Amino acid sequence: MSSVKGERVVTAADAGASDIAAKLGIEPGMIVQELGYDSDIDDQVREAVEDTTGEELLDEDAQEVIDVVLLWFRDGDGDLIDTLVDARTPLSDEGFVWVLTPKTGRDGHIQPSEIAEAAPTAGLSQTSNATLGDDWVGSKLVPPKQGKGKR
């Protein structure tokens, strides 16, 4: 597929991409870090996020303050609590983590209860879920709100 620089044709696929980004709460200019990348991830999710933010996804070596972490996590990827603690560390005050896991019946599927149990131990709360494409589901996790006074 080719494109002309500076000119953009909106397709049905583009509309689907913006729907994915909207489901994830991704907005233009957000800094998004991706953890757990492997050959099985959903490229449509990655492209939707990059198209919406206008930025490439950062990897695990990023030193920036992060708005959103996309954590691809499968059964056998290690300890979810440790991974969530690491994912939470660079988050901005308003940042959040999406734990993306294979759907039920797919290789690497983990039970939603595993995420629900790991989140509080990692200092996060689960707020919502989303279906992403044919193979992945996401659980949104947020840190507790700080006791900030109104200005």
C-alpha positions in Angstrom: 0.0 0.0 0.0 1.4 3.4 -0.9 0.5 6.8 0.3 1.3 10.3 -0.9 3.1 12.4 1.8 0.8 15.1 3.2 -2.3 13.6 1.8 -4.5 11.1 3.7 -7.4 9.1 2.4 -9.7 7.9 5.2 -10.7 4.3 4.8 -13.0 1.9 6.8 -9.8 0.5 8.3 -8.9 4.0 9.5 -12.3 4.4 11.1 -11.7 1.0 12.9 -8.3 2.3 14.1 -9.8 5.4 15.6 -12.4 3.2 17.3 -9.7 1.1 18.9 -7.8 4.2 20.1 -11.0 5.6 21.5 -11.8 2.3 23.4 -8.3 2.6 24.9 -8.7 6.3 25.9 -5.8 7.2 23.6 -5.6 10.9 22.6 -3.3 12.9 20.3 0.0 13.7 21.9 -0.1 11.0 24.6 3.1 9.2 25.3 2.5 5.5 25.1 4.9 2.7 26.2 4.5 -0.8 24.9 5.7 -3.8 27.0 5.5 -7.5 26.2 5.8 -7.0 22.4 6.1 -10.3 20.5 5.1 -11.7 17.1 1.6 -12.5 18.3 0.5 -9.0 19.1 -2.2 -7.2 17.1 -0.6 -4.8 14.7 -3.9 -3.0 14.2 -4.0 -2.0 17.9 -0.4 -0.7 17.6 -1.1 1.2 14.4 -4.3 2.7 15.8 -2.4 4.0 18.8 0.5 5.4 16.8 -1.9 7.0 14.3 -3.9 8.7 17.1 -1.0 9.9 19.2 1.2 10.9 16.2 4.1 9.2 17.9 5.8 5.8 17.8 5.3 3.5 20.8 8.1 3.6 23.3 9.8 0.4 24.4 10.7 -0.9 27.8 13.9 1.2 27.8 12.1 4.5 27.6 13.0 7.1 30.2 10.0 9.4 29.6 7.0 10.0 31.9 4.4 7.8 30.4 0.6 8.5 29.9 -0.4 5.0 28.9 1.3 1.6 29.1 0.1 -1.1 26.7 1.1 -4.4 28.4 0.8 -7.5 26.1 0.7 -10.3 28.7 0.2 -14.0 28.2 0.2 -17.1 30.4 3.9 -18.0 30.9 5.1 -14.4 30.6 6.3 -14.4 34.2 4.9 -12.8 37.3 2.0 -10.4 36.6 2.4 -8.4 39.8 6.1 -7.7 39.2 5.3 -6.8 35.6 2.5 -4.4 36.7 4.8 -2.7 39.3 7.4 -2.1 36.6 4.7 -0.8 34.2 3.3 1.6 36.9 6.7 3.1 37.8 7.0 5.6 34.9 3.3 6.6 34.8 2.2 10.2 34.9 -0.2 11.2 37.7 -3.1 10.7 35.2 -1.6 7.7 33.5 -3.0 4.2 33.2 -2.1 0.7 32.1 -3.9 -1.6 29.7 -3.2 -5.3 30.3 -3.8 -6.9 26.9 -4.3 -10.6 27.0 -5.3 -13.3 24.5 -9.1 -14.0 24.4 -10.5 -17.2 25.9 -9.6 -20.2 23.9 -6.4 -18.5 22.4 -2.9 -19.6 23.3 -1.6 -17.7 26.3 -5.1 -16.8 27.7 -5.1 -15.9 31.3 -8.2 -15.7 33.6 -9.6 -12.3 34.2 -9.4 -13.1 37.9 -5.6 -13.2 37.7 -5.6 -9.6 36.6 -8.2 -8.6 39.3 -6.1 -10.3 42.0 -2.7 -8.9 40.8 -3.8 -5.3 40.3 -4.3 -4.2 44.0 -1.1 -5.8 45.0 0.7 -3.7 42.3 -1.1 -0.6 43.6 -3.6 -0.4 40.7 -7.4 -0.7 40.4 -9.3 -2.2 37.5 -11.8 0.2 35.9 -12.9 -1.2 32.6 -12.5 -3.9 29.9 -12.4 -3.8 26.1 -12.4 -6.3 23.3 -9.6 -5.5 20.8 -9.8 -7.3 17.5 -10.3 -11.0 17.0 -7.6 -12.2 19.5 -7.1 -9.8 22.3 -9.0 -8.3 25.3 -7.8 -5.5 27.5 -8.2 -4.6 31.2 -7.7 -0.9 32.2 -5.8 -0.4 35.4 -5.3 2.9 37.2 -3.3 4.0 40.2 -5.3 5.4 43.1 -6.1 9.1 42.9 -3.7 11.2 45.0 -5.2 13.3 47.7 -4.7 16.5 45.8 -6.5 19.7 46.9 -8.4 21.8 44.5 -6.6 24.8 43.1 
